[in-house]
Amino acid sequence: MPPLVSVAITTFNLERWLARALDSVFAQETDFPFEIVISDDASTDGTLEVARSYRDRCPDVIRILERSKNAGMCRNYYDAFEHCRGKFIAWLDADDYWTDPRKLAIQVETLESDASIAACCHVVRWVWSDGEVKREIFPSIAPGRYGLAEILHHNFVPSPSVMFRSGLYRQLPAWYFELGTITDWPLWVLAALSGDIVLLDRVMADYMLTPKSNFMSKGAYFWHVQDARFYDHVESMVPSRWHRLVRSEKGKRHESAAYLLRQQGDFNGSREAAIKAFLSPFLRDNGRSKTKALLASLFRSRRRYALDPEVD
């Protein structure tokens, strides 16, 4: 019998955590078949040995995609999805794990109940690698059905929480593979273009944080810039009536970047970000905040120059 659900697990040097993720999948209580597709991005530690040991025990459930060289996060995710045979795909990075044995069953029931639901997610906890809980609930928005406006405002879908309809990823544009760190947001935009995203009010997974992870190590400025880059691209994915919202959100990210650079004393960088914030939205949008950001950056730059004329 073909699987109803494919669990896509992506790995790269996650030997320490893969077994925990796999155990959390096998703990699921379902009355339907599922498969596990492990897509490894040329790990150099013992990740593949762990994956093979589980496959040897469950060869009818687990398949492994192995690479001889690194392909990058976005390509690794896409290839994992491409090899999934289920009607629905559940996403799980190997360092995250599920905490509710009813997770898959609840999400399948939700998706099967309404064809207009393109993706189903739920709240998660943020935990440090030592088990300390950093945040009890994410996202903090109300549970319910959401559409394109909400997902364009911010990415509220935790990747270890989501189940979506297979085939959705095939609509991803070519620029997806150039984004690098933003691996999931374009997929949720596609989901919202084809239906609704349902957020369930039930904690069913832990999203793990480490000091060296992209999320924690890069800092707020990095993510503001990455978000702005995402908005540069995503405008091409959505109908023209949404372009105003996209540009407004891009301007807000540049404003935040300008503020952080100003706090760090990088007044030239702050001025450049503030100019981008001023030019990104439609002329009358974000008027007060973008003007304030630009004036603050220009004032600080002029003041610094007055104190030290040799500074560029």
Order of alpha helices (4+ residues) and beta strands (2+ residues): beta-alpha-beta-alpha-beta-alpha-beta-beta-alpha-beta-beta-beta-beta-alpha-beta-alpha-beta-beta-alpha-alpha-alpha-alpha-alpha
